[in-house]
């Protein structure tokens, strides 16, 4: 479907991909993109309008800096650091980009997703020029099921727009635009931001998880969703490991402290307590420890987060081990520290905790 009208804009898109030991996936996706109309000299509409920036945190791909493909080695700073390096390379290029797509390395896609997105952007209504466009995510193992169209943060109790929607030709119209999705952000399996926002905003160094949440909330505009702008991706329940629990504890706490400082701190503490209790009762002391560790590191604050060597610290985390007795001490330390920080000092009366004081 073509959106182009009279007021056609000059659109140049940078695709920002971070990869780590997924060479087969990313090489396939690069090859597929290079076969698109964006790289066809004979195509007058799309040629030259898309560049690919690949940040290889595993330093395995061959570096390349051509006309349209740019591959850079990077230390393993996680997805967050990789996407940030991509932003820096895009900013430093001599190309006047209008938009940046953040895209996972291990997605499957149709080229139509890029054509539909481009056609929309060239004539997007003025009032929506600064809104991101969220790519829908379909289930990799169930190709006709849409897992989500965009995300509602809900303080960490995540909700999905059009969750588990069955896709049929009768009710899925390629090019149909939804401006009022009610979503807060789009996941970085595929999400397009205006360069005006990307130019001025860095990714927080979360290493993995919630970088897309925080970035989208910071943008503060409802993501547009378009039928046909979608990718297939493995759902996250298939990727859960104990180390992920660390990031899934620490990073949402940072997100909420930054964007929702008025949250009831006692409720935050109670939810954390319920989580560690569930693992303790199950005898899963490794998972319990990572949830405790996530809280402890959150309490160190944003200054610590921005200065810690994320690659080295991730290696340290992998070697950390919890046990029943160590966890019993650690959670009490974390709980006391949380309460102290919320009250801004030991000498204040134990009134309502102030979550805003933690960051």
N, C-alpha and C positions, 0 to 999 in steps of 0.2 A: 504494500500500500504506500502511495506517495503522498506526503503531507505538503509538498512545496506549493507555495502561493506566490504572491507578488513580492513580499518582503523577505527575500531569501538572504540568509546570513552567511558569512564566511566561516565555515566550520572546519577546524583541524583538530583531530582527536589523537591523544597519546594513550596507548594501552600500557598500563603499569602492571607487570607480572612479577611476583616474587616466587622463586622456586628453591627447593632444597631436596636433593637426591630423588627427583622425579623426572629424570631426563627424558624418558620415553614419552611421558605425558606432554611435557612442555615442547619438545621437538615436534611432536605430532601437531600440536596446536599452532605453533609458529608456521609450520609448513602449510597448514590449512589456511591460515590468514594470508600468507604470501600468494596463495592461489586465488584470492578474492579480487573483486573489481577495483579495490583500492590500490592494487599493484599492477593493474592492466593499463598499459600505455594508451590503448585505444579507447578507454572509457573516459568520456568527457565529464561525467558527473562525479565519479568517486576517486579517480586516480590522484594519488599524492595526498589524500585527506586523512590518512591514518598512519601513525608510526608505532612501532612496537619497542618497548623498553623492558628488557628482562634482567632482573637482578638475581644472580645465582649465588645463594648463600652457601652452597656446597662447593663452589669453585671447580665445577666439573665440565661445564659447557665451554666451548671455545669463545673467547671474547671477540666481539664484533662491533664496529661502529660505522655502519654503512649509511646509505641515504635514508632508509626507512626502518632498518632493524638495528637495534643497539643492545648489546649483551655485555653486562659488567659483572665481575667477580666482587663478592662482598663477604665479610666475615659473618658467621651465623648469629645474626641479631634477631632471629625469629621473623615471622611475617611482618610484624610492626616495623622493625628496623629495615627489612628489605623494601617494603613499600615506601618508607621514608627516603631511602637511598634513591629509589625510582623517582620520587618527587623532586629530589635535588638535581638529578640528571635532567629531568624534563625542564625544570626551571633554568638550568644552565645551558640548555640547547639554544640554537639560534632560530628556532621555529616559534612562530606566534600561535601557540596552541589555544584553542577555545575551551576544550574539555579534556578531562582525564578519566579513563575507565580503570578502576581497580578490579583486577580479575585474578582468581585463583589459578594456579598452574595445572590443577588436575580436573578441570571441568571439561565436559563435552558440549559442543555448541553447533548451531547451524549458522552459516554466514548471513542468512537473512536477519539474524538478530542485530548484526552490525549495520546492515543496510537500513532496516526499519528505524533504528536509533538515529542514524545519521539523517535520514529524511525528516524525522521529527525535529531534530535540532536546528536544521536550516530554516525552519519557519515556526519555531516554538513561539507561542503568544508571549508578548513582552512581559506580562505579569508573572510568567513562570520561567523566565530566563535563568534565574538564580537557583532554581530547584534542582536537586539531584534526580537522576532517573535510576530506579532500582530494577535490576534484572531479576526476573522470577527464577525460582529454583525448583526444578523437577527432580524427582527421585531417580538416581542412577540405576537402581535395581527394579524400578517400576516406571518405565519411561512415560507412561500416559497419566501419571499422578503428579500434580503440582504440590510440592511440599509446602511452599510459601511463596507469596508474591512480594511481600515486604514485611518489616518487623515492627512490633510495638514493644517497647522496652519494659514498661510496667514495673519499673524499679528493680528489674532483674527477674521477675516472674514472667518470662517472655511469652508473648502471644504472636501468632503468625496470621497474616492477612490471607484470606482464602486458603486456609490450611487444608491439606490433603484433598484438593479439588481434583475430581476426575476430568481429564481433558478429552473432549470429543470435538470433531470437526464442526458439529452443529452449534456449539456454544463458545468456541474459541476463535475469535476474529482477529487475524493478524493485522496489527496496526491500531487496534482499538486502544484509546488512551483513557486512563483513569487519573484525574488530577487530585481527587479528594479521597485517597486511600485510607486516611486516618493513621497511617504508619508514622513512626519516628525516624526510621533509618532503613537503608538497604544494606544487606550483607555484601561482603567483598568477594563473594563468588563472582559477582558482576555488579558493579555500581558506578555510575557516571556522575562526576561532579564538574561544575563550571571551573575553568582555570582561575577565574577571579577569586574563588574561595581557596583553591589548592595553593595558589601563589602565596597566600598570607597565613596558611595554617599547616603546621607540622603534625605528624602522627605521634601520639604519646607512646613511649617505649614500653609497651605492655608485653613484649616478646611475642606472645600469641594470645588470642581471644580478647574480645571487647574493644579492640582498636577501632573496628568499624562502628561499633555502638557509640563510643565517645565522639568520634569524628562526625558522625551523622547528627548526634544531639547538638554538637557545637555549631554545626551548619544551621540548625534551627528551622529548616524548611521541610515541608512534607514531601517525601519522595514521590515522583510521578511513576506510575507503572503502566507498561504498554504490553498488550498481548502480542507475542512474537519475539519480544526481547526477553529471552530466557536461556538458561543453561541447565545441564544435567550435572548433579553433584551428589556425592555420597552424603547421606544424612549423618548428623553428628553423634547420634546414639551409638553408631558403629565405631566411633573413634575414642571413646572414653577410656582413660587410663588413670591410675592414681596421680601421676604428675600433672595431668590436666586439671585435677581437682584443686591443685594449688592456684593455678591461674584463674580458674573459674570461681575461686573464693576471693582472691586478692583484687582482681581487676574490676569485677562488679562493685566492690566496695569503693574503689577509687571513682568509678563512674558516678555512683550515687552521691558521694561526698562532693564531687565537683558540680553536678547538675541539679541535685535534689538535697541540698544541705539541711532543709527543714524536716527531713524524715525523722521519725521517732527512733532515737538511738537505742532505747530499750528493746523495741521490736526488732531492730537490726541484730542486736546481741542475742535475743531469744532465738531468732532463726538460725544463726550460726551455731548456737548451743544445741539445737535440735539436730543439726546436721552431724556434728561430731558425736553426739550421743548415739545416733543411728549406726554409725560405723563402729563405735565402741561396743555396743551391744552385740553387733554381728561378729565381733572379734577381728575386724579389719583394721588393725592398728596402723598400718602403712597409710591407708586412705585418711584415717582420722588425723594422723600427724600432718599430712599435706594441707588439710583444711585449717588446722591450727596454725601452721606455718604461714599460710596465706593471710590470716588475720594479723599475725605478728609483723609481717613485712608491710602490710597496709598501714599499720600504725607508725611505721618509720616515716611516712609522708611522701608527698610528691617530690620533694627535693632529693630524697634518697633514690626514688625511682628514676629520676632523670640523670642521676650521676653514676648509678651502679653499672658495672660492666655486665650487660645482660647475658652475653655468651658465656662468660666465666661463671656467672651465678647460676645459670641453668645447669651447667655441668655439676656444680656443687649440689644443687637440688636433687639431681639424679642419684647422688650418693648418700643423701640423707635418709636415715631410717628411724622410724618411730617404734616404740614399744609401749606396753601398758603403763609402765611407771613413768617413763619420760613424758608421755602424753598427759598423764595426770598432773604433772607439774607445769607443763607448757601451757595447757589451756587455762589454768588458774592465773598464770603470769599474764597471758593475753587478755583475759577478762578484766583483771585489775588495771592493766595499762589502758585498756579501752575506756574504762570508767573515769580514770584520772584525766585522760586527754579530753574527754567530752566535757568534763567540769572545769577545764582550764586551770587546774591547780588543786593540790590536796587540801587546801584550807577552806575551800568553798563548801557550803552546805550541800548535801546530796539531793539537789533538786533535779528537775528534768534534764536529762543528758542532752548536750548540744552536738549533734552529728557534724555540724558545720565547722567545729573547731578542730577536727581531726586532720583535715588536709593541710 
